[in-house]
Amino acid sequence: MKRVLAGLLAVGFAMLSAAPAQAASTTITVPFKHNQITWFTTARTITVAGSNIDAQVALAGVMQLAWYKCGDRNTRGAFIRMEEYRKHVGTNFKAGTKFCLASNSPYTSGTVGGTLWWSGH
C-alpha cells in the first residue's frame, strides 16, 4: 500500500513539475518623446530559456519599444513599433538574462498604457 501511494505521489509530482512555464507579465505606462530615446531602469529577469519579450499598447503606431541589457545600452534590440495587439520586442533569450526597456517615437510625444510579457513562450 505504501509503495502504491508513493508511486501515485511521484506521478502526480512529475505531472505538476512538467507543466509549461507561465509568462511573467505586468501592466506598463510608457512615456515616449519625439526623436529622443527614454531609457527605463526597471530590471526584469528571464527565467525560462528561449523566452520572448512581448508588448501590447492601447494606442497603436505612435511609439516604439526596444529591450536593452540593463547597464549596457550598447547591447540592445531594434526599436519595434508597438500596436494594439501583442508583438515581439525580442526573442529567444537565455535564462538569467536581465533586461530593461527603452522607448521613443518618430512622430510625437506622449504616454501610453499596455502590457508587457516575458519568461514564457
VENCORMO-V513166 format. One record per pair of residues at least 24 apart in sequence whose ideal C-beta (glycine too) atoms are under 6 Angstrom apart, sorted by the first residue. I is the first residue (numbers start at 0). J is the second residue. Records with the same first field share a line. If there is no record, write none. Layout:
I: J, J
This chain:
20: 47, 119
21: 119
22: 116, 118, 119
23: 117, 118
24: 116
25: 115
26: 114
27: 113, 115
28: 112
29: 102, 111
30: 110
31: 62, 102, 103, 104
32: 108
33: 104, 107, 108
36: 101, 103
37: 102
38: 101
39: 99, 100
40: 99
42: 69, 97, 99
43: 98, 117
44: 97
45: 92, 94, 96, 118
46: 94, 118
47: 118
48: 93, 94
49: 91
50: 92, 118
51: 87, 90
52: 88, 89, 117
53: 85, 87, 116
54: 81, 88, 113, 115
55: 84, 85, 113, 114
56: 81, 111, 113
57: 111, 112, 113
58: 111
59: 83
61: 104, 106
62: 102, 104, 111
63: 103
64: 88, 100, 102
65: 101
66: 98
67: 99, 101
69: 97, 99
